[in-house]
């Protein structure tokens, strides 16, 4: 099977920019932190090229921009440092565009992993991996850390595909692979002998599976009139599944017959991108044994710069109104007795319907993607959570939680969506079998 991949990101207005070649990530992006790299002091070479971005000569400005764009994406931090130091309007505009393009290249592109470990502690190797993958993948859990504390690993990977690297790292470290509650791939310390990969995740590692940008797609064929695509996303990105669509562009079987899709597909899973897309064709007989060419376009909506806000001290937060730029949050005191307990979170908007509220500079949009509120225990585990969107004219939204008596409630977490981007992911498979996988 041969698979080709190209990926682009598009703004909601439809502007599309093809991303340049992806290089390994240089920093992690934990929840609640902007995915842009922090500003650092620019090197002399970068500083000189940035200076040329404001040159009087158009040719010099363009040449400098091309040279910066061809450099490693890790210079994003240096560009942001130069911007913070003050630039001319022309240089500032060009440097901002370059820095944002490098951020998108790193965050929205397919990840490549490099690891050179010889009998090293698995925990140290996992830290490097998490930084490159821009996601902890379960490695931050205290029980996980205890279970692997004495394990050592030898592994060599050079710019390996994320999914290949995950499998090799799990095998070498005697770990398992599964999906968490948000359908993101994660490591598990206990490796089952018969099933080291959880059944729900297994399609991502079949022989037919291929990587397309940040997506891993496995075709599951066999039905006489449809092709199912099992789609997984790298854990570094936050998909908005309800805004994802898939359109079949070309479908030709080994008999030369061309098949067409009845209608564009939109899938609305509850919280993940791990799903099946059925592309219905006009295939009426099963004489064909494979699809000689299968091409589709997947539009993947992602949430960039997602923000997380924690109210840690509930004794101080409860019963008070916490004001923000255009709204407020109020957390009620925990009420109840030894059998039932309840906590209520109220969100109010100051500016009327449709304006949302602002938390620490991150805008919550009522609609898509949803906001969420979670109650956490003293270990950081989610006790209960709610996702919501406001589509009525009511400017106030209230979420009431039933809190288990035994739960040690210590924190209320509010998740606010950031900037929405759309990845246009071309998919192309050759010689796709039309029989169920063994």
C-alpha positions in Angstrom: 0.0 0.0 0.0 1.3 3.4 -0.8 0.0 6.5 1.0 0.7 10.1 0.2 0.0 13.0 2.6 -0.1 16.7 2.5 -1.6 18.9 5.2 -2.7 22.5 5.3 -4.5 24.7 7.9 -7.3 27.0 7.0 -8.9 29.9 8.8 -12.6 29.7 9.3 -13.0 32.2 6.4 -11.5 29.7 4.1 -8.0 30.9 3.6 -5.6 27.9 3.2 -1.9 27.9 3.7 0.2 24.8 3.0 2.4 24.0 5.9 6.2 23.6 5.3 8.2 20.4 6.3 7.7 19.4 9.9 10.6 19.0 12.2 10.7 17.5 15.8 9.0 19.5 18.5 11.3 21.4 20.8 9.0 22.0 23.8 5.9 20.6 25.5 2.5 22.3 25.5 0.7 21.3 28.7 -3.0 22.0 29.2 -3.7 25.6 29.8 -0.5 26.9 28.2 -0.4 28.6 24.8 1.1 26.3 22.2 3.3 29.2 21.0 6.9 28.8 22.1 8.2 31.3 24.8 10.2 34.3 23.7 14.0 33.8 23.9 17.0 35.9 23.0 17.5 35.7 19.2 20.9 34.4 17.9 23.0 36.9 15.9 22.0 35.2 12.7 18.3 35.3 13.4 18.6 38.9 14.7 20.3 40.0 11.5 17.7 38.4 9.3 14.9 39.9 11.4 16.5 43.3 11.0 16.5 42.8 7.3 12.7 42.2 7.4 12.4 46.0 7.8 14.9 46.9 5.1 14.0 49.6 2.6 14.6 47.1 -0.2 11.7 44.8 -1.0 14.1 42.2 -2.4 16.1 42.2 0.8 13.0 41.9 2.9 11.7 39.0 0.9 15.0 37.2 0.9 15.3 37.5 4.7 11.8 36.1 5.1 12.6 33.1 2.9 15.8 32.4 4.8 14.0 32.5 8.1 11.2 30.3 6.9 13.7 27.7 5.8 15.3 27.5 9.2 14.4 25.0 11.9 11.0 25.6 13.6 12.7 26.0 16.9 13.6 29.6 16.0 10.0 30.5 16.7 11.0 31.4 20.2 13.8 33.7 18.9 11.4 35.4 16.5 9.0 36.1 19.4 11.9 37.4 21.4 12.8 39.8 18.6 9.2 40.9 18.4 9.1 41.5 22.1 12.2 43.7 21.8 10.4 46.0 19.4 10.5 46.1 15.6 9.4 48.4 12.8 5.8 47.9 11.6 7.0 46.0 8.4 9.4 43.8 10.3 6.9 43.1 13.1 4.2 42.0 10.6 6.6 39.7 8.8 8.1 38.3 12.0 4.6 37.6 13.5 3.5 35.8 10.4 6.6 33.7 10.4 6.4 32.8 14.1 2.7 31.8 13.8 3.5 29.7 10.7 6.3 27.9 12.6 4.0 27.4 15.6 1.3 25.8 13.3 3.9 23.7 11.5 5.0 22.3 14.9 1.6 21.9 16.5 -0.6 21.0 13.6 1.8 18.9 11.6 2.7 15.3 12.0 5.2 14.7 14.8 8.6 13.1 14.3 10.3 11.5 17.3 14.1 11.2 17.9 15.3 9.0 20.8 18.8 7.6 21.4 18.8 5.7 24.7 21.2 3.0 25.9 20.2 1.3 29.1 18.6 4.5 30.4 15.8 4.9 32.9 12.4 4.6 31.1 11.1 7.6 33.1 13.8 9.8 31.6 13.1 8.7 28.1 9.4 9.2 28.5 10.0 12.8 29.6 11.9 13.4 26.3 9.2 11.7 24.4 6.4 13.7 26.0 8.2 16.9 25.2 8.5 16.0 21.5 4.9 14.7 21.3 3.6 17.8 23.2 1.4 15.5 25.4 2.1 13.6 28.6 0.2 10.5 27.4 -0.5 9.2 30.9 3.1 9.4 32.0 2.4 12.1 34.6 0.2 9.8 36.7 1.7 9.0 40.1 0.8 5.3 40.0 2.3 5.0 36.5 5.5 6.6 37.6 5.8 4.2 40.6 5.2 1.2 38.4 8.0 2.0 35.9 10.4 3.6 38.3 13.1 0.9 38.0 12.6 0.0 34.3 15.4 0.7 31.9 15.3 0.9 28.1 17.5 0.8 25.0 16.0 2.4 21.9 17.2 4.3 18.8 14.7 6.4 16.7 15.7 9.0 14.2 12.8 11.3 13.1 10.4 8.3 13.4 6.7 8.7 12.6 4.8 9.4 15.9 2.7 6.2 15.7 5.7 4.0 14.9 7.6 5.6 17.7 4.7 5.0 20.2 4.6 1.3 19.3 8.4 0.8 19.5 8.7 2.7 22.8 5.8 0.7 24.3 7.4 -2.6 23.2 10.9 -1.6 24.4 9.6 -0.3 27.7 7.2 -3.2 28.3 4.2 -0.9 28.4 0.7 -1.2 27.0 -1.2 1.3 24.8 -4.8 2.4 25.3 -7.2 5.3 24.9 -8.1 7.6 27.8 -11.4 9.1 28.6 -10.9 11.7 25.8 -10.0 9.1 23.2 -6.3 10.1 23.3 -3.6 7.5 23.0 -1.7 6.9 26.2 0.8 4.5 27.8 -0.2 2.0 30.5 2.3 0.5 32.9 0.7 -3.0 32.9 1.3 -4.7 29.6 -1.1 -7.5 28.9 0.6 -10.5 27.4 -2.2 -11.4 24.9 -3.3 -7.8 24.2 -0.7 -5.1 24.7 -2.7 -2.7 22.6 -6.3 -2.0 23.7 -8.8 -3.3 21.1 -10.2 0.2 20.5 -6.7 1.4 19.5 -5.5 -1.6 17.6 -6.7 -0.5 14.2 -4.1 2.4 14.3 -1.3 -0.2 14.2 -2.6 -2.6 11.4 -0.6 -3.0 8.2 -3.1 -0.9 6.3 -2.9 2.1 8.7 -1.2 5.2 7.4 -0.2 8.6 8.8 -1.7 11.8 7.3 -0.4 14.8 9.1 -1.5 14.5 12.7 -4.0 11.8 11.9 -3.6 8.0 11.8 -6.2 6.4 9.5 -6.9 2.7 9.1 -9.3 1.6 6.3 -11.7 -1.1 7.5 -13.1 -2.7 4.3 -15.4 -5.5 3.6 -18.9 -4.2 3.3 -20.2 -4.4 -0.3 -21.3 -0.8 -0.4 -19.0 1.1 2.0 -15.5 1.8 3.2 -15.0 2.6 6.9 -12.1 4.8 8.0 -11.0 4.5 11.6 -9.5 7.8 12.4 -7.1 8.6 15.3 -5.6 12.0 16.2 -2.2 12.7 17.8 -2.8 13.5 21.5 -1.1 16.9 21.2 -4.2 18.4 19.3 -7.7 19.0 20.6 -10.1 18.0 17.8 -13.6 19.4 17.5 -15.3 16.3 16.1 -18.7 17.9 15.5 -17.1 20.2 13.0 -15.2 17.5 11.1 -16.3 16.4 7.6 -15.0 13.9 5.1 -15.6 14.1 1.3 -14.7 11.2 -1.1 -12.9 12.6 -4.2 -12.0 9.4 -6.1 -12.8 5.8 -5.6 -11.8 3.3 -8.4 -11.8 -0.5 -8.0 -9.5 -3.0 -9.6 -12.1 -3.5 -12.4 -11.8 0.2 -13.4 -15.3 1.0 -12.1 -15.6 4.5 -10.5 -17.7 4.9 -7.4 -19.1 8.1 -5.9 -20.1 9.2 -2.5 -23.8 9.9 -1.9 -23.2 13.0 0.2 -20.5 14.8 2.3 -20.0 13.0 5.6 -20.2 14.7 9.0 -19.6 12.7 12.1 -20.5 14.0 15.5 -19.0 11.7 18.2 -19.4 12.9 21.8 -15.8 13.8 22.6 -13.2 12.2 20.3 -11.9 11.7 16.8 -11.5 8.0 17.1 -14.5 7.1 14.9 -15.7 5.3 11.8 -16.5 7.2 8.6 -18.6 5.3 6.1 -18.1 6.4 2.6 -21.0 5.0 0.6 -20.4 4.1 -3.0 -22.5 2.9 -5.9 -20.8 -0.6 -5.7 -23.6 -3.1 -6.4 -21.6 -6.4 -6.7 -18.6 -7.8 -4.9 -16.7 -8.9 -8.0 -14.0 -6.3 -7.3 -11.4 -7.4 -4.8 -9.7 -4.1 -4.0 -9.9 -0.3 -4.6 -7.0 0.6 -6.9 -7.3 4.2 -5.8 -9.1 5.8 -2.9 -8.8 9.6 -2.4 -10.7 11.7 0.2 -10.4 15.1 1.9 -10.8 15.2 5.6 -11.5 18.6 7.2 -10.4 18.4 10.8 -11.3 21.3 13.2 -8.9 21.8 16.1 -8.8 24.0 19.1 -5.6 25.9 19.4 -4.4 27.6 22.6 -7.0 26.0 24.8 -7.0 27.4 28.3 -7.6 25.7 31.6 -8.5 27.7 34.8 -8.5 26.0 38.2 -10.2 27.2 41.4 -8.0 25.4 43.9 -9.1 26.8 47.2 -12.8 26.1 47.3 -13.1 27.5 50.8 -12.2 30.9 49.4 -13.9 30.5 46.0 -17.3 29.2 47.3 -20.0 31.7 47.6 -18.1 34.5 45.9 -18.5 36.0 42.5 -15.3 36.0 40.4 -15.4 38.8 37.9 -13.8 38.8 34.5 -13.7 41.1 31.5 -17.2 40.4 30.2 -18.8 38.0 32.7 -18.5 36.2 36.0 -18.3 32.8 37.6 -19.8 31.9 40.9 -19.1 28.6 42.7 -21.6 27.7 45.4 -20.6 26.3 48.8 -20.7 22.5 48.9 -24.0 21.5 50.5 -25.6 18.3 51.7 -25.2 15.7 54.4 -23.7 12.2 54.7 -25.9 10.8 52.0 -26.1 13.5 49.3 -23.9 16.5 48.4 -24.3 19.2 45.7 -22.2 22.0 44.2 -23.4 24.5 41.6 -21.4 26.6 39.2 -23.0 29.6 37.6 -21.7 31.4 34.5 -23.1 34.9 33.6 -22.4 37.2 30.7 -22.5 40.9 31.0 -22.8 41.8 27.3 -25.9 39.9 26.3 -26.5 36.8 24.2 -23.8 35.5 22.0 -20.9 37.5 23.4 -19.5 34.8 25.7 -17.4 35.5 28.7 -13.6 36.0 29.0 -11.4 34.1 31.4 -7.9 35.4 31.8 -7.9 36.5 28.1 -9.3 33.2 26.7 -12.7 33.6 25.2 -15.4 31.1 25.8 -17.7 30.7 22.9 -21.1 29.3 23.6 -21.7 26.8 20.8 -18.8 24.9 19.2 -16.5 23.8 20.7 -18.2 23.5 24.1 -17.0 24.8 27.4 -16.6 22.3 30.2 -16.5 22.3 34.0 -15.0 19.5 36.0 -14.7 18.6 39.7 -11.4 17.1 40.8 -10.4 15.2 43.9 -7.2 15.6 45.9 -5.2 13.5 43.4 -6.4 15.4 40.4 -8.8 12.7 39.2 -12.1 13.9 37.7 -15.0 13.2 40.0 -17.6 14.4 37.5 -17.7 16.8 34.6 -20.1 18.6 32.3 -19.8 20.0 28.8 -22.3 22.6 27.7 -23.1 25.2 25.1 -25.6 28.1 25.3 -27.9 28.5 22.3 -30.8 30.1 24.0 -31.3 33.8 24.9 -30.5 33.3 28.5 -27.3 35.1 29.5 -26.8 32.9 32.6 -25.9 29.2 32.6 -25.9 27.0 35.7 -24.4 23.6 36.2 -25.4 21.5 39.3 -23.2 18.6 40.3 -24.0 15.7 42.6 -20.8 15.0 44.5 -20.2 11.5 45.9 -20.0 11.5 49.6 -16.7 9.6 49.6 -15.1 12.0 47.1 -12.6 14.4 48.5 -13.5 17.4 46.3 -10.6 19.9 46.2 -10.7 21.7 42.8 -13.1 23.1 40.2 -11.6 23.3 36.7 -13.1 25.4 33.8 -11.9 24.7 30.3 -12.2 27.4 27.7 -11.7 26.9 24.0 -9.2 28.9 22.2 -8.7 29.7 18.5 -10.4 27.3 16.1 -8.4 26.1 13.1 -9.3 23.7 10.3 -6.8 21.3 8.9 -7.4 20.2 5.4 -6.0 16.7 5.3 -5.8 14.9 1.8 -6.0 11.1 2.2 -4.8 8.8 -0.5 -4.7 5.0 -0.4 -3.7 2.6 -3.2 -4.7 -1.1 -3.5 -7.1 -1.0 -0.6 -8.5 -4.6 -0.1 -12.3 -5.0 -0.1 -12.2 -7.9 2.2 -12.3 -7.8 6.0 -8.8 -7.6 7.6 -7.7 -11.0 9.1 
